[in-house]
Amino acid sequence: MVQTDFTRMRCPVARSMSVLGERWALLVLREAFYGTTRFDAFARNLGIAPNILSARLSRLVEHGLLQRAPAESGGRQAYHLTEKGRDFFPAYIALKRWADRWMADPDGPPILLVEAATGAEVVSPPLTGRSGAPLAPEDVRVRPGPGAGATLHARFGSGDRPHE
């Protein structure tokens, strides 16, 4: 079966999936958000084979989400989040919020993220409009953006009505 090459699509969401859609990528980023920087710690925390981890770390470095740095205590290199990687943190929090609600065991989520300064749980706020009211998918209209071609203009026009 031939896989679709998402990197060639115009849609930035599709292109992001070419990097983040691989099943280990988000878990490697999760570990980076949780403070993991060393190869052996990633491997231990994830239970991932070293060859797979090496490939995933290399891909995240190649795409600018992580950067390699010399380890402070020698040994293997350390991996640190870049600005691009750090920018994904709110998306990770939103995904975690959804997963904690719909996928956690009955006992609740195994991990809570708390603000270092206050100890208050970190939560992803609901998506809201300019008025502060919550937004649902039916409250949003799709409009062609500045990078849209003729196909998207034809599909979404002015964005004044929902599309099927």
C-alpha positions as CSV (number, residue, x, y, z in Angstrom):
1,M,0.0,0.0,0.0
2,V,1.4,3.4,-1.0
3,Q,1.3,6.0,1.7
4,T,0.2,9.6,1.0
5,D,3.0,12.1,1.2
6,F,1.6,14.7,3.5
7,T,4.7,16.9,3.1
8,R,3.6,17.8,-0.5
9,M,0.1,19.0,0.5
10,R,-0.7,22.7,0.7
11,C,-2.6,22.2,4.0
12,P,-0.3,23.1,7.0
13,V,-2.2,20.6,9.2
14,A,-1.5,17.8,6.8
15,R,2.2,18.9,6.6
16,S,2.4,18.9,10.4
17,M,1.0,15.4,10.5
18,S,4.0,14.3,8.4
19,V,6.1,15.1,11.4
20,L,3.7,14.7,14.4
21,G,1.4,12.0,13.1
22,E,3.9,9.2,13.6
23,R,2.8,7.4,16.8
24,W,6.0,8.0,18.8
25,A,6.5,11.7,17.9
26,L,3.9,13.1,20.3
27,L,5.2,10.9,23.1
28,V,8.8,12.0,22.6
29,L,7.5,15.6,22.7
30,R,5.5,14.8,25.8
31,E,8.7,13.6,27.5
32,A,10.5,16.8,26.4
33,F,7.7,18.9,27.9
34,Y,8.1,16.9,31.1
35,G,11.8,17.8,31.2
36,T,13.4,14.8,29.7
37,T,16.6,15.7,27.7
38,R,18.8,12.6,27.6
39,F,18.5,9.7,25.2
40,D,18.6,7.0,27.9
41,A,15.8,8.8,29.9
42,F,13.6,9.1,26.7
43,A,14.2,5.3,26.1
44,R,13.5,4.4,29.7
45,N,10.4,6.6,30.1
46,L,8.9,5.6,26.8
47,G,9.9,1.9,26.7
48,I,10.9,2.5,23.1
49,A,13.6,0.6,21.1
50,P,16.8,2.6,20.8
51,N,16.8,2.5,17.0
52,I,13.2,3.8,16.8
53,L,13.9,6.5,19.4
54,S,17.0,7.6,17.5
55,A,15.0,7.9,14.3
56,R,12.2,9.9,16.0
57,L,14.6,12.2,17.8
58,S,16.5,12.8,14.5
59,R,13.2,13.6,12.7
60,L,12.1,16.1,15.4
61,V,15.6,17.7,15.2
62,E,15.4,17.8,11.4
63,H,12.0,19.5,11.5
64,G,13.2,22.0,14.1
65,L,11.1,20.9,17.2
66,L,14.1,19.7,19.1
67,Q,17.8,20.6,19.0
68,R,20.8,18.6,20.0
69,A,23.2,20.0,22.5
70,P,26.3,18.6,24.2
71,A,25.3,16.8,27.4
72,E,26.5,18.6,30.5
73,S,27.9,15.5,32.1
74,G,29.3,13.9,29.0
75,G,28.0,10.9,27.2
76,R,25.2,11.2,24.7
77,Q,23.8,14.5,23.5
78,A,21.0,16.2,25.2
79,Y,17.8,17.2,23.4
80,H,16.1,20.5,24.1
81,L,12.9,22.1,22.8
82,T,13.3,24.8,20.3
83,E,10.9,27.7,19.9
84,K,9.0,25.7,17.3
85,G,8.8,22.8,19.7
86,R,7.7,25.0,22.6
87,D,5.0,26.5,20.5
88,F,3.4,23.1,20.3
89,F,2.9,23.0,24.1
90,P,-0.6,24.5,24.1
91,A,-1.7,22.0,21.4
92,Y,-0.3,19.2,23.6
93,I,-2.2,20.6,26.6
94,A,-5.4,20.6,24.6
95,L,-4.8,17.0,23.5
96,K,-4.0,16.0,27.1
97,R,-7.2,17.6,28.3
98,W,-9.3,15.7,25.7
99,A,-7.5,12.5,26.5
100,D,-7.9,12.9,30.2
101,R,-11.7,13.4,29.7
102,W,-12.3,10.7,27.2
103,M,-9.5,8.1,27.4
104,A,-8.3,8.0,31.0
105,D,-9.1,5.1,33.3
106,P,-12.0,5.4,35.8
107,D,-9.5,6.4,38.5
108,G,-8.6,9.5,36.5
109,P,-5.5,10.7,34.6
110,P,-2.2,9.3,35.7
111,I,-0.4,12.6,35.4
112,L,-1.5,16.1,36.4
113,L,0.4,19.2,35.3
114,V,0.6,21.9,37.9
115,E,1.9,25.5,37.7
116,A,5.3,25.6,39.3
117,A,4.6,29.0,41.0
118,T,1.2,28.2,42.4
119,G,0.6,24.4,42.4
120,A,-2.6,25.0,40.5
121,E,-3.5,22.5,37.8
122,V,-2.7,23.5,34.3
123,V,-5.8,23.3,32.1
124,S,-6.5,24.1,28.5
125,P,-9.2,26.8,28.4
126,P,-12.2,26.2,26.1
127,L,-12.0,27.8,22.7
128,T,-13.8,31.1,22.9
129,G,-14.8,33.8,20.4
130,R,-14.0,37.5,20.7
131,S,-17.0,37.9,23.1
132,G,-15.6,35.2,25.5
133,A,-18.5,32.8,24.7
134,P,-17.5,29.2,24.0
135,L,-17.1,28.2,20.3
136,A,-18.3,24.9,18.9
137,P,-17.5,23.7,15.3
138,E,-20.8,24.9,14.1
139,D,-20.0,28.4,15.3
140,V,-17.0,28.7,13.0
141,R,-16.9,29.5,9.3
142,V,-14.1,28.5,6.9
143,R,-12.7,31.2,4.7
144,P,-9.9,31.1,2.2
145,G,-6.7,32.4,3.6
146,P,-3.9,34.4,2.0
147,G,-2.2,31.2,0.7
148,A,-5.4,29.7,-0.7
149,G,-5.5,28.7,-4.4
150,A,-8.5,28.7,-6.7
151,T,-9.8,25.3,-5.5
152,L,-10.1,26.6,-1.9
153,H,-11.7,29.8,-3.1
154,A,-14.2,27.8,-5.1
155,R,-14.8,25.4,-2.2
156,F,-15.2,27.9,0.7
157,G,-16.0,31.2,-1.1
158,S,-16.7,33.9,1.4
159,G,-17.1,31.5,4.3
160,D,-20.6,32.8,5.1
161,R,-22.2,29.4,5.3
162,P,-21.2,26.0,6.7
163,H,-19.7,23.6,4.1
164,E,-20.2,19.9,3.7
